[in-house]
């Protein structure tokens, strides 16, 4: 899903680990969610949570109502980005590297390296497998050493070359 904020900024929700998105559980539903989770049920997640987004440009909040329609709330003063992890820079992120010998689209690079990061560029593209592989292992070692890596996976033509953690 993608939607345009009233300020014109595009807000995409097409992946996980977004620093501008969150899930909201009403205080009235919190104990139901806890009880269902303790019983081993995951049914509570889609039924008791609503999505929440913050525009990176204007700070406007977009919250799903009970009917799953987005409603906007405008801050009275400039709003900081507060939907990112409570752990800040210590949030454990993921690392993904992907290579395709055959280009999916002629104008796109064959390799991609992405990591969910809060304070720097979070991806790079490659047209050389060796450079992608080296960059993946360098980033892997750096994030692992800093203790901020959740899981990692490197694939080449759909085959797993390396995985670590939950990947």
C-alpha positions in Angstrom: 0.0 0.0 0.0 1.1 3.6 -0.7 -0.8 6.8 0.0 -0.2 10.5 -0.4 -0.1 12.7 2.7 -2.1 15.9 2.5 1.3 17.7 2.2 2.1 15.7 -1.0 4.7 13.3 0.5 4.2 9.7 -0.6 4.0 7.2 2.4 4.7 3.6 1.3 4.0 0.5 3.4 5.4 -2.2 1.2 7.9 -3.9 3.6 8.6 -4.5 7.3 10.7 -2.6 9.8 9.5 0.9 8.8 10.7 3.7 11.0 7.6 5.8 10.3 5.0 3.1 11.0 3.6 1.4 14.1 0.8 -0.8 15.3 -1.7 0.6 17.8 -3.5 -1.5 20.4 -6.3 0.3 22.3 -5.8 0.2 26.1 -9.2 -1.4 26.3 -8.0 -4.3 24.1 -4.5 -4.8 25.6 -5.6 -7.4 28.1 -7.5 -9.4 25.5 -4.4 -9.3 23.3 -2.2 -10.5 26.2 -4.6 -13.3 27.1 -4.9 -14.5 23.5 -1.1 -14.4 23.1 -0.5 -16.3 26.3 -2.9 -19.0 25.0 -0.7 -19.3 21.9 -3.2 -17.6 19.6 -2.0 -15.1 17.0 -5.5 -14.2 15.9 -5.4 -11.1 18.1 -2.8 -9.3 16.0 -4.9 -8.5 12.9 -8.2 -8.1 14.9 -6.9 -5.9 17.7 -4.3 -3.7 16.1 -4.5 -0.7 13.8 -1.8 0.9 11.7 -0.3 4.2 12.5 2.0 6.2 10.2 3.9 9.5 10.5 4.7 11.6 7.5 8.4 12.2 7.2 7.8 15.6 5.7 5.1 17.4 7.8 4.9 15.1 10.9 1.2 14.5 10.3 -0.1 11.3 11.9 -2.3 8.9 9.9 -4.2 6.4 12.1 -6.6 3.7 11.0 -10.1 4.0 12.5 -12.3 1.0 13.4 -13.3 0.8 9.7 -9.7 0.7 8.6 -9.9 4.1 7.0 -6.9 6.4 7.5 -7.6 9.6 9.5 -5.1 12.4 9.7 -4.0 14.4 12.8 -1.9 17.5 12.3 0.7 18.3 15.1 0.4 21.8 16.7 4.2 22.1 16.5 6.9 20.4 14.4 6.8 16.8 15.4 9.8 14.6 15.8 9.9 11.2 14.3 8.6 9.2 17.2 7.3 6.0 15.7 10.8 4.5 15.3 12.0 1.9 17.9 12.2 2.8 21.5 15.8 1.4 21.3 16.9 4.2 19.0 20.2 3.5 17.3 20.5 0.2 19.2 17.4 -1.3 17.4 18.3 -4.7 15.9 18.0 -4.4 12.2 18.0 -6.9 9.3 20.5 -7.2 6.4 19.5 -8.5 3.0 21.6 -9.0 -0.1 20.2 -10.2 -3.4 21.8 -10.9 -6.8 20.3 -11.9 -10.1 22.6 -12.9 -13.1 19.7 -12.0 -15.4 18.3 -8.5 -14.9 14.6 -8.5 -14.0 14.2 -5.1 -15.7 16.9 -3.9 -18.2 17.4 -0.5 -16.4 17.7 -1.9 -12.9 20.9 -3.1 -11.3 21.4 -6.9 -10.8 22.3 -6.6 -7.1 20.8 -5.0 -4.0 22.0 -4.7 -0.5 19.6 -3.3 2.2 19.6 -2.9 5.9 17.1 -1.1 8.0 19.0 1.7 9.6 17.9 4.9 11.3 20.7 7.4 10.7 22.3 6.7 7.3 21.5 5.4 3.8 19.9 2.0 4.1 20.6 0.4 0.8 23.0 0.2 -2.1 22.8 -1.3 -5.6 25.5 -3.3 -7.5 26.3 -4.5 -11.0 29.2 -6.6 -9.9 28.6 -9.8 -7.7 32.0 -9.6 -6.1 31.4 -6.0 -4.9 28.0 -6.9 -3.6 29.3 -10.0 -1.7 32.2 -8.0 -0.2 29.8 -5.2 0.9 27.4 -7.7 2.4 30.0 -9.4 4.5 31.5 -6.0 5.6 28.1 -4.7 6.6 27.3 -8.0 8.3 30.5 -7.9 10.4 30.0 -4.2 11.3 26.3 -4.7 12.4 27.1 -7.9 14.3 30.1 -6.4 16.1 27.9 -3.4 17.2 25.3 -5.9 18.5 22.5 -4.4 16.3 21.9 -7.2 13.8 18.6 -9.2 14.1 19.2 -11.5 11.1 20.9 -11.6 7.7 20.6 -13.3 4.3 22.5 -13.2 1.1 21.0 -14.8 -2.0 22.3 -15.4 -5.5 19.8 -16.3 -8.3 17.3 -17.3 -5.6 19.7 -19.6 -3.7 20.8 -18.8 -0.2 24.6 -18.1 -0.1 24.6 -17.0 3.6 22.1 -16.7 6.4 22.4 -15.8 10.0 19.9 -15.5 12.8 16.2 -15.9 12.1 16.7 -15.7 8.3 
